[in-house]
Amino acid sequence: MNNRFERSGPLTELASYPQWAQDMVGACEETRRSVSRHELWDLMREVRLGRQGTHDFMVGIWPVIERFPAYMARNLLKTEYGRSAGDTMARRWLVRNIRVEQNHADYWLHWAEGAGVPREEVLYGERGQGTQVLADWCEEVSRRDSLAAGIVATNYAVEGATGEWSRLIYESASYAQSLPAGRRVQSLRWLQLHAAYDDTHPWEALEIVCTLKGTAPAADEVDHLTECVRRSYLGMRILADRCIGPARVGRIVNGAAA
């Protein structure tokens, strides 16, 4: 039986992928929504997050932003040119995108500064308890797990959900106007790129994973990849929860419902 996967339909349509991949995405949908519909993004869009929450967000996610090229490099080390179609596809894609991710780290610092969080604070400031969960998980799966697991957890799950919440904030005129006029374009660059760039990036990652695993991987392999995706979403949700703590306290102090 030939279990090799070659996509024939559109890149960004789930029906173009094997049934096991469609099932994986469906099994993680509720957890993904808990990230993409998180209260944090509404607070940011409406400029209600507050100084401490903004600090916790910019500083707390920085380790993931800063280390993302390293996660991809660790996955690149797992590839062997010519070993399989999936390996070759992954190798070319990772090489091409690692430098792009380095530029994104620079843009994140510009955004933080525009939002009132100094660069030195992002680089060296104290991070809120629990915000390290996502960075630790991405490091673990990229260092110790399979190529497919590393890519599905980071480039598919993390980048996919990031693209969704980035668009929500970038499309907010109120949020854009809250940034200093003289540096607004520079401050929004990270959001702008992820609101569009990540539209296809996670789909490309999913295609690589499906090419690596074929049309009929073993059930335990699918279960493991599903758990990797879910853990990435959970790490993102935990981080977001920690960032809205100060905003919730403020509502309680002001007599509003938490």
C-alpha positions in Angstrom: 0.0 0.0 0.0 1.3 3.5 -0.9 0.8 5.7 2.1 2.8 8.7 0.7 1.0 12.0 1.0 1.0 14.6 -1.8 -1.3 17.5 -1.5 -3.6 18.0 -4.5 -6.1 20.5 -3.1 -5.6 24.1 -2.0 -3.0 24.7 0.7 -5.3 26.5 3.1 -8.3 24.0 3.0 -8.3 21.3 5.7 -10.0 18.9 3.2 -6.7 18.9 1.3 -5.1 16.9 4.0 -5.4 13.2 5.2 -8.3 12.2 7.4 -6.0 11.7 10.4 -4.8 15.3 10.1 -8.4 16.6 9.9 -9.2 14.5 13.0 -6.2 16.0 14.8 -7.3 19.5 14.0 -10.8 18.8 15.1 -9.7 17.2 18.4 -7.8 20.4 19.3 -10.4 22.9 18.1 -11.9 23.7 21.5 -8.4 24.2 23.0 -7.4 26.4 20.1 -10.5 28.5 20.5 -9.6 29.1 24.2 -6.5 30.8 22.9 -7.9 32.7 19.8 -11.0 33.9 21.8 -9.1 34.7 25.0 -10.1 37.8 26.9 -6.6 39.2 26.6 -7.0 40.1 23.0 -10.2 42.1 23.7 -8.4 44.0 26.5 -5.6 44.9 24.2 -7.9 45.8 21.3 -9.8 48.1 23.5 -6.7 49.5 25.3 -7.9 48.2 28.6 -5.1 45.9 29.6 -3.2 48.3 31.7 0.5 48.9 32.3 1.2 45.8 34.3 -0.7 43.5 32.0 1.1 45.0 29.0 4.4 44.5 30.7 3.6 40.9 31.6 2.6 40.2 28.0 5.6 41.8 26.3 8.1 40.3 28.8 6.4 37.0 29.3 6.2 36.0 25.6 9.7 37.3 24.8 11.5 34.0 25.5 9.3 32.3 22.8 9.9 35.1 20.3 13.6 35.1 21.0 14.1 31.4 20.9 11.8 30.6 17.9 14.7 30.5 15.4 16.4 28.1 17.8 13.4 25.8 17.9 13.4 25.7 14.1 17.2 25.1 14.1 16.8 22.1 16.4 14.2 20.7 14.1 16.5 21.3 11.1 19.2 19.2 12.8 16.8 16.3 12.7 16.5 16.3 8.9 18.6 14.4 6.4 18.5 15.6 2.8 17.2 12.9 0.5 16.0 10.6 3.3 12.4 11.2 2.4 10.2 13.7 0.7 9.2 15.1 4.0 12.8 15.5 5.2 13.7 17.4 2.1 10.6 19.6 2.3 11.2 20.4 6.0 14.9 21.1 5.4 14.3 23.6 2.7 11.4 25.3 4.5 13.3 25.6 7.8 16.4 27.0 6.2 14.4 29.6 4.4 12.4 30.8 7.4 14.9 30.8 10.3 16.3 34.2 9.2 12.8 35.6 8.9 12.1 34.6 12.5 15.2 36.5 13.7 13.8 39.7 12.1 10.6 39.1 14.0 12.5 39.3 17.3 13.7 42.8 16.4 10.1 43.8 15.5 8.8 42.5 18.8 11.2 44.8 20.7 10.0 47.7 18.6 6.4 46.8 19.5 7.2 46.6 23.2 8.9 50.0 23.2 5.9 51.5 21.4 3.6 50.0 24.0 5.7 51.5 26.8 7.9 48.6 27.8 11.6 49.4 27.5 13.8 47.0 25.6 16.0 46.4 28.7 12.9 45.3 30.6 11.9 42.8 27.9 15.4 41.4 27.7 16.2 41.3 31.4 13.0 42.0 33.4 11.3 39.7 35.8 8.7 37.4 34.1 5.4 36.6 35.6 4.9 33.2 37.2 3.6 30.7 34.7 4.6 32.7 31.6 7.6 30.4 31.0 5.4 27.3 30.4 5.1 27.8 26.6 8.8 28.5 26.1 9.8 25.5 28.1 7.4 23.2 26.1 8.6 24.5 22.8 12.2 23.9 23.8 11.4 20.4 25.0 9.5 19.3 21.9 12.0 20.8 19.6 15.0 19.3 21.4 13.8 15.9 22.3 10.9 14.9 20.1 10.5 13.9 16.5 10.8 16.2 13.5 7.0 16.0 12.9 6.2 16.7 16.6 8.5 19.7 16.8 7.1 21.3 13.6 3.4 20.6 14.5 3.9 22.0 18.0 5.7 25.2 17.0 5.2 26.1 13.4 1.7 24.7 13.1 0.1 25.2 16.5 1.9 28.3 18.0 2.2 30.2 14.7 -1.3 29.3 13.7 -3.0 30.6 16.9 -0.6 33.6 16.9 -1.8 34.6 13.4 -5.4 34.6 14.7 -4.9 36.9 17.7 -2.4 39.1 15.8 -5.1 39.9 13.3 -7.6 40.9 16.1 -5.2 43.4 17.6 -3.8 44.7 14.3 -7.3 45.5 13.0 -8.1 47.6 16.0 -7.9 51.3 15.2 -8.1 52.1 18.9 -5.0 50.0 19.6 -3.1 51.5 16.8 -3.9 55.0 17.9 -2.8 54.2 21.5 0.8 53.9 20.2 3.1 56.9 19.7 2.3 58.5 16.4 6.0 59.0 15.5 6.8 55.3 15.9 3.4 53.8 15.2 4.3 52.1 11.9 7.4 50.5 13.4 5.6 49.4 16.5 2.9 47.7 14.5 5.3 45.9 12.2 5.3 42.6 14.2 1.5 42.5 14.2 1.2 43.4 10.6 3.6 40.6 9.5 1.9 38.0 11.6 -1.6 39.0 10.7 -0.7 38.1 7.1 2.5 36.0 7.1 1.1 33.4 9.4 -2.0 33.0 7.2 -0.1 30.4 5.1 2.8 29.5 7.3 1.0 27.1 9.7 -0.6 25.4 6.6 2.8 24.9 5.1 3.9 23.4 8.4 0.9 21.0 8.4 1.7 20.0 4.8 5.3 19.1 5.9 4.0 17.1 8.9 1.6 15.2 6.6 4.3 14.5 4.1 6.5 13.2 6.9 3.8 10.9 8.3 1.9 9.9 5.2 -1.7 9.1 4.8 -2.0 6.4 7.4 0.3 6.7 10.4 -0.2 4.5 13.4 -2.9 5.6 15.8 -0.4 6.2 18.7 1.6 8.5 16.4 -1.5 10.5 15.6 -2.4 10.7 19.3 1.0 12.0 20.1 0.9 14.7 17.5 -2.5 15.7 18.7 -1.3 16.0 22.3 1.7 18.1 21.1 -0.7 20.6 19.4 -2.9 20.7 22.4 0.0 21.3 24.8 1.1 24.3 22.7 -2.4 25.8 22.9 -2.5 25.2 26.6 0.8 26.9 27.1 -0.4 29.9 25.2 -3.6 30.0 27.2 -1.8 29.8 30.5 0.5 32.7 29.4 -2.5 34.7 28.4 -4.3 34.0 31.7 -1.3 35.4 33.6 -1.3 38.6 31.6 -4.9 39.5 32.4 -4.5 39.1 36.1 -3.8 42.8 36.8 -6.8 43.8 34.7 -9.1 41.5 36.6 -7.8 42.9 39.9 -8.5 46.4 38.6 -12.1 45.5 37.8 -12.7 44.1 41.3 -11.2 47.2 43.0 -13.5 49.4 40.9 -16.5 47.3 41.9 -17.0 45.5 38.6 -17.6 41.7 38.2 -14.5 39.7 37.7 
